[in-house]
């Protein structure tokens, strides 16, 4: 019996040594993982913030800025010689970059799925109402709205894998989906670099994967829309993982005239500012550009239609704040209820 025990001792020691080596290896590996944080500006003055984990410090600022610069050169209407600007000045464009076709396909899908409430050709109306680059706030006569509506409709756009064409006078603007698309491109870039844990934010739209530096789900704030234009107050915290989220609301960009509020989100089907009861719509999806587009569409559609679309699409979830008779109500769809924390002051 004692002899057997003595024979087993070397094996026990070897086993314990292996465990100690494994523990040491795991600790060293964990200690070498750092959370990098880079920031900058894109699309003019829109801030971006990216946090990502790597083995040792890695600075991707140059690569990120180069990617975003190429993206803007393709899809920014503020750059006179961008792909989209040249398309708006003409009737046909042969694709030059890899950015244009995917955003057209995504826009077409959301346009059809939202009963035309999301429409990247609504730009002429947005500009005319004073929410475009000039920002000259004004109220339009119905005759002007009717004339501009003749230029609106994504079904006036045709495209193949090689080129895009349009009917005369149509103006394309992807501002309601561009931030989300840029985030998706950055997520693809990090995936190519074998980065599996990150948080990417551009102008309030976000995509997260894995966990933060405390090994918890990333915490992303959802703003309270019932504040003054220049105030910032959180209504809730989202702690989702491996999802993208985008928020649309009228509480930042509007003007008042003769006692009436005119919001920046225009219903492309009527030509007038949306008067639905939604104050803020946050949409969760696997791709940020789709979350971005659906959030805009939901502001146009209203609560009931928005929830119908979410319930018919397994990839979508939503957190909606809306006016319900004389009170403010919140709707959280089933798939994210456990991931949303309402702050105490707002319960």
Residue pairs with C-beta under 8 A, 6 or more apart in sequence:
29 55
32 55
32 56
33 53
33 54
33 55
34 53
34 54
34 55
34 56
34 57
35 51
35 52
35 53
35 212
35 213
36 51
36 52
36 53
36 54
36 57
36 58
36 59
36 60
37 49
37 50
37 51
38 49
38 50
38 59
38 60
38 61
38 64
39 47
39 48
39 49
39 50
40 47
40 48
40 61
40 64
40 65
40 68
41 47
41 48
42 48
42 65
42 68
42 71
42 72
42 182
42 202
43 68
43 72
43 76
43 78
43 178
43 179
43 182
43 202
43 203
44 76
44 78
46 179
46 202
46 203
47 202
47 203
48 64
48 68
48 200
48 201
48 202
48 203
49 199
49 200
49 201
50 60
50 64
50 186
50 198
50 199
50 200
50 201
51 198
51 199
51 212
51 213
52 60
52 190
52 195
52 197
52 198
52 199
53 195
53 196
53 197
53 198
53 210
53 213
54 195
58 193
60 189
60 190
60 193
63 189
64 186
64 189
67 185
67 186
67 189
68 182
68 186
70 97
70 99
71 99
71 181
71 182
71 185
72 79
72 82
73 79
73 82
73 83
73 97
74 82
74 83
74 84
74 96
74 97
74 99
74 100
75 82
75 83
75 84
75 99
75 100
75 103
75 174
75 178
75 181
76 82
76 84
76 85
76 178
77 84
77 85
77 88
77 123
77 133
77 173
77 175
78 133
79 85
83 93
83 95
83 96
83 97
83 99
83 100
84 100
84 172
84 173
84 174
86 93
87 93
87 164
87 166
87 172
88 171
88 172
91 165
91 166
91 167
91 168
92 163
92 164
92 165
92 166
93 100
93 163
93 164
93 165
94 162
94 163
95 101
95 162
95 163
95 164
99 181
99 185
100 164
101 159
101 161
101 164
102 181
103 174
103 177
103 178
103 181
103 289
104 157
104 159
104 164
106 177
106 181
106 287
106 289
106 290
106 293
107 118
107 120
107 154
107 174
107 177
107 293
108 154
108 157
109 290
110 118
110 177
110 290
110 293
110 294
110 297
111 118
111 119
111 120
111 154
113 309
113 313
114 294
114 297
114 298
114 300
114 301
114 309
115 269
115 301
115 305
116 153
116 154
116 268
116 269
117 267
117 268
117 269
117 297
117 298
117 300
117 301
118 176
118 177
118 268
118 293
118 294
118 296
118 297
118 300
119 152
119 153
119 154
119 268
119 269
120 154
120 172
120 173
120 174
120 176
120 177
121 151
121 152
121 153
121 154
121 156
121 157
121 170
121 171
121 172
121 173
121 268
122 152
122 173
122 266
122 268
123 132
123 171
123 172
123 173
124 148
124 151
124 152
124 171
125 145
125 148
125 149
125 152
125 266
125 268
125 271
126 132
126 173
126 264
126 266
127 133
127 134
128 138
128 140
128 144
128 148
129 137
129 138
129 139
129 140
129 262
129 264
129 266
129 273
130 136
130 137
130 138
130 255
131 253
131 264
131 266
137 255
137 257
137 262
139 257
139 258
139 262
140 148
140 271
145 270
145 271
145 272
146 271
148 271
149 270
149 271
150 169
151 169
151 170
151 171
152 170
152 268
152 271
153 170
153 268
156 166
156 167
156 170
157 164
157 165
157 166
157 170
157 172
158 164
158 165
158 166
159 165
166 172
174 181
176 248
176 292
176 293
176 296
177 289
177 292
177 293
177 296
178 289
178 292
179 202
179 203
179 204
179 205
179 246
179 288
179 292
180 205
180 244
180 246
180 287
180 288
180 289
180 290
180 291
180 292
180 293
181 288
181 289
181 292
182 202
183 200
183 201
183 202
183 205
183 206
183 207
183 244
183 288
183 289
184 207
184 244
184 287
184 288
184 289
186 200
186 207
187 198
187 200
187 207
187 209
187 288
190 198
190 200
196 209
196 210
197 209
197 210
197 211
197 212
198 207
198 208
198 209
198 210
199 206
199 207
199 208
199 212
199 218
199 220
200 206
200 207
200 208
201 220
204 246
204 247
205 244
205 245
205 246
205 247
205 288
205 291
205 292
206 220
206 244
206 245
206 246
206 288
207 243
207 244
207 245
207 288
208 217
208 218
208 220
208 240
208 241
208 242
208 243
208 244
209 241
209 242
210 241
210 242
211 217
211 218
211 241
212 218
212 219
216 239
217 239
217 240
217 241
217 339
218 239
218 240
218 241
219 237
219 238
219 239
220 237
220 238
220 239
220 240
220 245
221 234
221 236
221 237
221 238
222 234
222 235
222 236
222 237
222 238
222 247
222 280
222 282
222 319
222 340
223 232
223 233
223 234
223 235
223 247
223 249
223 251
223 280
224 233
224 234
224 235
224 346
225 235
225 249
225 250
225 251
225 279
225 280
225 321
226 251
226 279
226 328
227 233
227 251
229 251
229 252
229 254
234 343
235 321
235 342
235 343
235 346
236 319
236 340
236 341
236 342
236 343
236 346
237 340
237 341
237 343
238 245
238 282
238 284
238 319
238 336
238 339
238 340
238 341
239 339
239 340
239 341
240 284
240 336
240 339
243 284
243 285
243 286
243 317
244 284
244 285
244 286
244 287
244 288
244 291
245 282
245 283
245 284
245 285
245 288
245 291
246 282
246 283
246 288
246 291
246 292
246 294
246 295
247 280
247 281
247 282
247 283
247 295
248 265
248 280
248 281
248 283
248 292
248 295
248 296
248 298
248 299
249 279
249 280
249 281
249 299
250 263
250 264
250 265
250 274
250 279
250 299
251 279
251 280
253 263
253 264
254 261
254 262
254 263
254 264
255 261
255 262
256 262
262 273
263 273
263 274
264 273
265 273
265 274
265 296
265 299
265 300
266 272
266 273
266 274
267 273
267 274
267 300
268 300
269 300
274 299
274 300
276 299
276 300
276 301
276 302
276 303
277 302
277 303
277 322
277 323
277 324
278 298
278 299
278 302
278 303
278 306
278 320
278 321
278 322
279 321
279 322
279 323
279 328
280 320
280 321
281 295
281 298
281 299
281 306
281 318
281 319
281 320
281 321
282 295
282 318
282 319
282 320
283 291
283 292
283 294
283 295
283 298
283 310
283 316
283 317
283 318
284 291
284 316
284 317
284 318
284 319
284 335
284 336
285 291
285 294
285 315
285 316
285 317
286 315
290 315
290 316
291 316
294 309
294 316
297 306
297 309
298 305
298 306
298 309
298 318
298 320
301 309
303 320
303 322
303 331
306 318
306 320
307 318
307 320
307 331
307 333
309 316
310 316
310 317
310 318
310 333
311 333
316 333
317 333
317 334
317 335
317 336
318 331
318 332
318 333
318 336
319 330
319 331
319 332
319 333
319 336
319 340
320 330
320 331
320 332
321 328
321 329
321 330
322 328
322 329
322 330
322 331
323 329
330 342
332 340
